[in-house]
Amino acid sequence: MRRLRVRAATVVTLAAVAALAGCTADAAERPRVRLPASPPAHSTPPVATPPVARPGVNPWPTRAEVGVPKGTRLTPTGPLRITRDNTVVDGHLVRQEISVEADNVTVRRTRLIGAGEWGIIQREGFSGLRVERSEVRGDGRHKMQVAILNYGGALTVRDSYLHTTTDGIDTPHGLIDHNIISGLKYFPGDHNDGIASPSGPASGRSLVIRRNVIANPLGQTSAVALFQDFGRQYHVTVERNLLAGGGYSVYGGAGRYGRPTDIRIVGNVFSRTIFPKGGYWGPVTAYDPRGQGNVWQNNTWPDGRPVQP
């Protein structure tokens, strides 16, 4: 099975990201890029007050709008292996993992607490996984590499809360909409990313990342990373997210497989709450303005000043 490489003028309340970060970086961590010095240890408050929603001003979710709805009764279970198409997993407390080996599976109102390589995985050859109003997290003591890992086709993640993992989501394509991804946790050797894409999408697909709060409290690697581990980046939209932390908050798609195209990074707000430069080194790296269809537009700091790529 092919293996993804897992790495390690808008008004914004500054408490929005600080309240979500909830993790401490190790002083020995180093950024993904080779630079003169490694980031210092950095700590932020634990998860507490959710961001304040401002209707008509920002599109981001509050803590009350993501994860398992308050009052939901959950049925405890061990690891799940889903092999029947159109299965709905609703209202479960899952330990360890959910392995999706079928088409059009829905995970809804479910909390998964796990350890190992992933929390939820859609296997190669399957498509249509939807994760809605769910929470995926590590236990804080044992490493969970990635909350949601996609080797397959279509993926939708909405209104969910992913935290206490090395990475939030690893996928080359899909729709990642209106989630909170925060509190990434460092274990030795990690590169931490809120959302990571290892290459461009499969033929006929795209990757859309919009309306999320993504806060990486560590001095490496990113909130959103468009890497070229296995191929050229193209057909990606990153829009209207609140982004903070990492070595750089955004890796913009440039790499060894060729010039990225149709990379649209539009309308995002880069918070200075975790690091004064957005990420430890800055807000963005590896964005190529020369690629056909590439757009960098209306990306700002919290005070409305533009962020330059």
C-alpha positions in Angstrom: 0.0 0.0 0.0 1.3 3.4 -0.9 2.3 5.2 2.2 1.9 9.0 2.8 4.9 10.7 4.4 3.7 12.1 7.6 5.7 15.1 8.8 6.3 16.4 11.3 -9.5 43.9 6.8 -11.1 41.2 9.2 -11.4 41.7 13.0 -10.0 38.9 15.0 -10.0 38.4 18.8 -6.5 37.5 19.7 -7.8 35.0 22.3 -9.2 32.9 19.4 -6.0 31.1 18.7 -4.3 31.3 22.1 -7.2 29.4 23.6 -7.0 26.6 21.1 -3.2 25.9 20.9 -2.9 23.9 24.1 0.5 22.3 23.6 4.2 22.7 24.6 7.0 22.3 22.1 10.3 20.7 22.9 13.3 23.0 23.0 15.2 20.5 20.8 12.7 20.7 17.9 13.9 22.1 14.6 12.0 23.6 11.7 11.5 21.6 8.6 13.7 24.0 6.5 17.5 24.3 7.2 17.9 27.7 8.9 20.5 29.1 11.3 18.8 28.3 14.6 16.0 26.1 16.0 12.9 27.7 17.5 13.0 28.0 21.3 10.5 26.1 23.5 7.1 27.6 23.3 4.1 27.1 25.5 0.5 28.3 25.3 -2.5 28.1 27.6 -4.6 24.9 27.7 -7.8 24.7 25.6 -10.3 26.8 27.4 -12.4 29.7 26.1 -13.5 29.1 22.5 -13.2 31.8 19.9 -16.0 34.3 19.8 -18.1 34.0 16.6 -18.8 37.4 15.0 -21.6 36.9 12.5 -20.9 38.8 9.3 -17.3 39.4 10.4 -15.6 36.0 10.4 -16.6 32.6 9.2 -14.8 30.4 11.7 -16.3 27.8 14.0 -16.5 28.1 17.8 -15.7 25.2 20.0 -19.5 24.7 20.6 -20.0 24.2 16.8 -17.4 21.4 16.3 -16.9 18.0 17.7 -19.6 15.8 19.4 -22.6 17.9 20.3 -23.0 18.5 24.1 -25.4 15.9 25.6 -24.8 13.2 23.0 -24.8 9.7 24.6 -21.9 7.7 23.3 -21.7 3.9 23.0 -18.2 2.6 24.0 -16.5 0.3 21.5 -13.0 -0.9 20.6 -11.4 -0.5 17.2 -13.8 -0.6 14.2 -13.2 -2.1 10.8 -15.9 -0.9 8.3 -16.3 -3.2 5.3 -19.9 -2.5 4.2 -20.7 0.3 1.8 -22.9 3.2 3.2 -22.2 2.3 6.8 -23.0 5.1 9.3 -21.1 5.2 12.6 -23.1 7.5 14.8 -22.8 8.2 18.5 -19.8 6.0 19.4 -16.8 6.3 21.7 -14.1 4.5 19.8 -10.8 3.4 21.2 -7.8 3.1 18.9 -8.9 3.4 15.3 -11.6 3.3 12.6 -10.4 1.5 9.4 -12.6 2.4 6.5 -12.6 -0.4 3.8 -15.8 0.5 2.0 -17.4 3.3 0.0 -19.5 6.2 1.3 -19.0 5.6 5.0 -20.1 8.3 7.4 -18.6 8.9 10.9 -20.9 11.2 12.8 -21.2 12.5 16.4 -18.3 10.1 17.4 -15.3 10.6 19.6 -12.2 8.6 18.9 -9.3 8.4 21.3 -6.4 6.5 19.9 -2.7 5.9 19.5 -0.6 4.6 16.7 -0.3 5.7 13.0 -3.8 7.1 12.6 -7.2 7.6 14.2 -9.5 7.3 11.1 -8.1 5.9 7.9 -9.7 5.6 4.5 -7.9 2.7 2.7 -6.7 2.8 -0.8 -9.4 1.8 -3.3 -12.3 3.2 -1.3 -14.0 6.6 -1.5 -16.7 8.8 -0.1 -15.7 9.0 3.6 -17.5 11.8 5.5 -16.5 12.8 9.1 -19.0 15.1 10.7 -19.4 16.7 14.2 -16.8 14.3 15.5 -13.7 14.5 17.7 -10.4 12.7 17.0 -7.6 12.9 19.5 -4.6 11.2 21.0 -4.6 10.2 24.7 -1.8 12.7 25.4 0.6 9.9 26.6 1.0 7.8 23.5 1.7 9.1 20.0 -1.1 9.3 17.4 0.6 10.2 14.1 -2.4 11.6 12.3 -6.1 12.1 13.2 -7.5 11.4 9.7 -5.5 9.8 7.0 -6.7 9.4 3.4 -5.2 6.8 1.0 -8.4 6.7 -1.0 -10.7 8.9 -3.0 -13.3 11.5 -1.9 -13.0 12.8 1.7 -15.1 15.3 3.5 -14.4 16.5 7.1 -16.8 19.0 8.5 -17.6 20.6 11.9 -15.0 18.4 13.7 -12.4 18.9 16.4 -9.0 17.3 15.9 -6.3 17.7 18.6 -3.5 16.1 20.6 -2.0 14.4 17.5 1.2 14.9 15.5 -0.9 15.8 12.4 -4.5 16.7 11.9 -5.4 15.6 8.4 -3.2 14.1 5.7 -4.8 13.9 2.3 -4.1 14.9 -1.4 -7.7 15.8 -2.1 -11.1 16.4 -0.4 -13.1 19.1 1.3 -12.0 20.2 4.8 -14.6 22.7 6.0 -15.4 24.5 9.3 -13.2 22.5 11.7 -10.9 23.3 14.6 -7.5 21.6 14.4 -5.3 22.6 17.4 -3.1 21.4 20.2 -0.7 19.4 18.0 1.6 17.3 20.1 5.3 16.8 19.6 7.0 13.4 20.0 10.7 12.9 19.1 11.3 13.0 15.4 7.9 14.6 14.5 7.2 17.2 11.9 3.8 18.7 12.9 1.2 19.9 10.4 -2.4 20.9 10.9 -3.3 19.8 7.4 -0.8 18.2 5.0 -1.1 17.3 1.4 1.8 15.1 0.0 1.1 15.8 -3.7 -1.5 17.1 -6.1 -4.9 15.4 -6.1 -6.0 12.4 -8.1 -7.3 13.1 -11.6 -10.5 15.0 -11.6 -10.3 15.9 -7.9 -9.2 18.9 -5.9 -8.3 19.9 -2.4 -10.4 22.7 -0.7 -9.5 23.9 2.8 -11.9 26.6 4.0 -13.3 28.3 7.2 -11.1 26.3 9.6 -9.3 27.4 12.7 -5.8 25.7 12.5 -3.4 26.5 15.3 0.0 24.7 15.5 1.6 25.8 18.8 5.0 24.3 17.8 7.9 26.1 16.1 7.7 23.6 13.2 6.3 22.7 10.7 3.0 24.3 9.6 -0.7 24.9 9.9 -1.3 24.0 6.2 1.4 22.3 4.1 1.2 21.7 0.4 4.2 19.4 -0.1 5.7 17.7 -3.2 6.6 14.4 -1.5 5.2 12.3 -4.4 4.2 14.7 -7.1 3.5 18.3 -8.3 0.9 20.4 -6.4 -2.2 21.7 -8.3 -5.9 22.4 -7.8 -5.8 23.5 -4.2 -7.9 26.2 -2.6 -7.1 27.5 0.9 -9.6 30.2 1.8 -11.1 32.1 4.8 -9.1 30.2 7.4 -7.7 31.5 10.7 -4.1 30.2 10.7 -1.4 30.3 13.4 1.9 28.8 14.4 4.3 26.2 12.9 7.7 27.1 11.4 5.7 28.7 8.6 1.9 28.8 8.9 1.6 27.9 5.2 3.8 25.9 2.8 2.5 27.1 -0.6 3.1 24.1 -2.9 6.5 24.7 -4.6 8.9 21.7 -4.8 11.0 19.3 -6.8 8.3 17.9 -9.1 7.6 21.1 -10.9 5.8 24.4 -10.8 2.5 24.3 -8.8 -0.6 25.5 -10.6 -4.1 26.6 -9.6 -3.0 27.2 -6.0 -5.5 29.7 -4.6 -4.7 31.1 -1.2 -7.4 33.7 -0.6 -9.0 35.6 2.3 -7.1 33.9 5.2 -6.1 35.6 8.5 -2.7 34.9 9.9 -2.7 35.3 13.7 0.3 36.6 15.6 -0.9 35.1 18.9 1.4 32.1 18.9 4.4 33.7 17.1 4.8 37.4 16.2 5.5 36.4 12.6 2.5 34.1 12.3 4.8 31.1 12.1 8.1 31.0 14.0 9.9 32.0 10.8 7.1 33.8 9.0 3.6 33.4 7.6 4.4 31.6 4.3 7.1 29.9 2.3 7.3 27.9 -1.0 4.5 29.9 -2.7 5.2 30.4 -6.4 3.4 33.4 -7.9 4.5 32.4 -11.5 2.4 29.2 -11.7 -0.6 29.3 -14.0 -3.8 30.1 -12.0 -2.0 30.7 -8.8 -3.6 33.4 -6.7 -2.5 35.1 -3.4 -5.2 37.6 -2.5 -6.8 39.3 0.5 -4.7 37.5 3.1 -4.2 39.7 6.2 -2.9 40.0 9.7 -5.6 40.5 12.4 -5.4 44.3 12.0 -6.2 44.1 8.3 -2.8 44.7 7.0 -1.9 42.5 4.0 0.3 39.5 4.4 2.8 39.3 1.5 3.9 35.9 0.1 
